[in-house]
Amino acid sequence: MGEMIDVDGVEIWAERRGEGPDILLIAGLGDPAEVWQAQLDGLADRYRLTAFDNRGVGRTALPDGPLSVPMLADDAAGVLRALDVRSAHVTGFSGGSMIAQELALRHPGLVRSLVLMSTVAEPDAFFRTMLGFWRWMAERAPDERSMLDAFYLWVYTARAHADGTVARLIDETLAFPHPQSVEAFQRQLDAFGAHRTTDRLAEIAVPTLVLAGEVDIAAPPRLGRAVAESIPGARFEVLPGEAHQPFQEVPDLFNARVHAFWQEVVTRR
């Protein structure tokens, strides 16, 4: 069950589940806290998990003025502090992995370890063009279902399209009572398109696991590898046959991998 949390005057929706070491889950473009349902359900017997709605997503309002990744990272830090969490293992995917990078850079004392899924340090020409296409697509799609049909081609495997997973996710998204506006989607796109940490990632000093999907076309493995190579001691792994969001498509595999990493961090310390 979630609740609104006051973070420096901003009301941010957060959901907590379980008991144990603290885990902060940071969602990506357009996704509310519910995107982590398989982790909230599957890891709560071992960890205390917190997921939240970024600004302009779900139940957290879109602010006046531009969004930025540093702003969203400060929000994540504020969620932890408001919940009296001294430090957490932080996991972010896609745009959420960008927020996680900034969180570790701006608030290093709050971060025990990082898992960066489908991550990018700096958009290249392909990535920028993709974001521009998504921006245009959100405006021109004839309806929300058509928008999701097109958008999900970029983030899920052909397997997920064939076996009905994508159709189910589209139905769930359309039924969600707090849809994201086109403006909020586009302002998130602008924030993630302006993300730049390449020259600062060497400052990250916590254990880091970078995961990439082998067939991810939105954030190809080469982008994740570049992030891992810039963070001292970071581990880089490619998940065979997976795309942008394996934590949804193969949650048991993903949950087992991050659990093993967190256990290794605890043992090492």
N, C-alpha and C positions, 0 to 999 in steps of 0.2 A: 504494500500500500504506500502510495507516494504522498508528498506534502509540499507546500510552498515554503521555501526557505528565504529569509531576508539576507541578501548578500550586498552589503553597503547600499541599501536602499532599493536594490533590484530584487524583484520576486522571481526566484528560479525554482522550477519544479524538480524535485529529486525523489528517487525511489531507493530504499535500502532493503537489503535482504541478507539474512544469515548472521553467523557469528564467527569470529576469528580474525586473522590479519586483514587489514583494510585494503580493499581494491577499489580504485576509481576507474570507471568505464566512460570513455569520451566518444560520443557518436560523431558521424561525419555529416556530409551534406544532406540536409532535409530530413534527417532521421531523429525521431524522439527517443526517449529512454527505452521504449518498448523494443527497439531493434536488438537490444541485449537480452531478450527474454530467455534464450537458451543458456546464457551464462548465469543470469539471475536464478534460474531454476536449477541448473546443473552444478553450480559451484557453491551454493549457499550452505551446504553441509560442512564446508571447510573454511569459508571466508565470509567476511562482512563486506558485501558489495554495494557500491553506490553508483547509480546511473542517473543522469539528469538531462533536461532539455536545454540545449544551447539557446542563446537569444534568437528569437524569430522562429523557433521550432516548438511544436506541441503547445504546452501550456505556458511557456516563457515568452513574454512579449518582445516584439521587435522594437529596439530603441530608436529614438530620433538620431539622424546622422548616420555616417558610415559605420559598418562593422569592420573589425580587424581581428586577426588571429591573436595578437597580444591582448586585446580586450577580452576575447573569449578565454584565453589562458588565465587572465586575472579572475574571471568569473569562476573557473574551475578551482583556483586556489581559494577563492572566497567560499565556495561550497564546502571544501575540506575544513576550513577554519570555523565556519558556522556550525559544522557538525562535530567540532572538537576532535578532529582527526589530526594527529601530530604529523604523520607521514603515511603514504599509501603506495602500494604497487599500482602504477598507472598504465592503463591499456587504452590505446586509441586507434581507430581505423580511418583511413583515408583523410578527410579533412580533420577528423578527430585526432589523427596521429600528428598533424601539423600543430594542433592545439597542445598536444602532449609534449612535443618538442619545446614549444615556447614555455610551457609550464615548468619543465625541467630547467630551462635557462633562466627564467625570471624568478622562480620560487624553488630553488634547488633543495632547500631543507624539507619541503613537503613531499619529495619524491624518493621512494626507496628503490624502485626499479622501473624500467620502461619496457613495454611491449608495443612495438609500432607495426601495425598491419596495413599493408597496401599504402606505403608512405612515400612522401616526396619532400625533398629539401628545398627545391626550387623548380618551378614549372619550366619545362623546356618548350620549344616551339610547338611540338605535337600537343603537349598538355594544354598550352594556352589556346590553341585552336579548338581542342575538344571542349574546353570550358565555354568558349565563345559560341560553339554550336549548341551546347546545352542551354545557354542563355536565350538564344534565338528560338530553340525548340519549346521552351516554357511559354513563350509569348504566342507562338504560331500554332501549337497543337490544337486541334479542334475541340478537345475535351480532356479531362484529367486522365481518363483511362488510356487514351491514345498517347498522352505524354509519358505515362508510366510504361506502356508497352515499348516505346522507343528507348526511354532512359534505361530500363532494365536490361536491354541488350548489351549495355556497356559493363554491367556489374555482376551478372550471374552467368554461370556456365551454360553451354548448350544442353547439358544433362538436366539442369534445373528447369529449363524451358520445356524439355521433352517430358519430364516426369510429373508436371503439374505444380512444382514448387513455386514457380514465378506466378502462375495464375492465382494460386492461393495468396501469395504476398500482395499482389495487386488488389485482390478482393479485401484483404485486411486493411490495406492502406486507404482504400476508398471508404471503408466503414469507420475509420478512425475519426473520432468526433472533433479533433483539433487539427485540421489540415493546414499545411503551410501555404501562405500566399505566394503568388508569382514574385512579388517584390522582395519578400524575405528570401526566397530561393536565389534570386539574382544577386542580392546583397551578400549572401553567403558565398556565392561564386566569386564575386569581386574580392572578398576577403581572402579566400583560399588562393586565388590567382595572384595576389600580391605577396604571398608567403615567401620569405627568403631566410634560410638559416645556414646555408652552406658554409659561410665563413665563421659561424659560431658553434657549430656542433661539437667541435673539439673541446668545448668547455663542459660538456655533459660528462659527469663523473660517476654515474650510477650504472649498475649492470643493465645492459640493454639487449633485447632480442628483437631483431627486425625480421618480419615474415612477409613473404610475397607469394602470390598465386602464380603458378607457372603460366597460365593462359590469361592472366589479367591484362586487358587491353587499356583499361583506364589508368592504372599505375603499374606499368610493366616492371618485371624484376630488376631491370637495369637501374630504375630510379631508387628502389629500395636498397640495392647494393651500394649505390653512391652514398646513401644515408649511413649505412653500416660502416662503410670505409672511413667516414668522417668522424665517427664517435669512438673514442679510445676503448678497445676491448669489446666492442659490440659484436654480437653473433648474427650472422645472416643465414636464413634458411628459406628455401623455395618449397612450397607445398605442391607436389606433382598433381597436375590435372585440375587445379583449383583456380578460381578467378578472383574477383575483387573482395568478396564477402564470405569467405569460408567459415567464419564464426557462425553464420546462419545456415550455410549449406551442409557443412559437416561439423556440427557443434561438438560432438563427442571427441573427434580428432583434435579440434582446436582447444577444447577445454583441457584435455589431457596434456597437450603440449605446454600451455601456459601454466598449468598446475605444476608440471615438472620443473619449469623454469623458476617459478616462485619458490619452490622447495629448495632448489639449488642455491638461490640467493640467500635464503635463510640459513642453510647449512654453511655456506661460505662465510657468512658474517658471524 
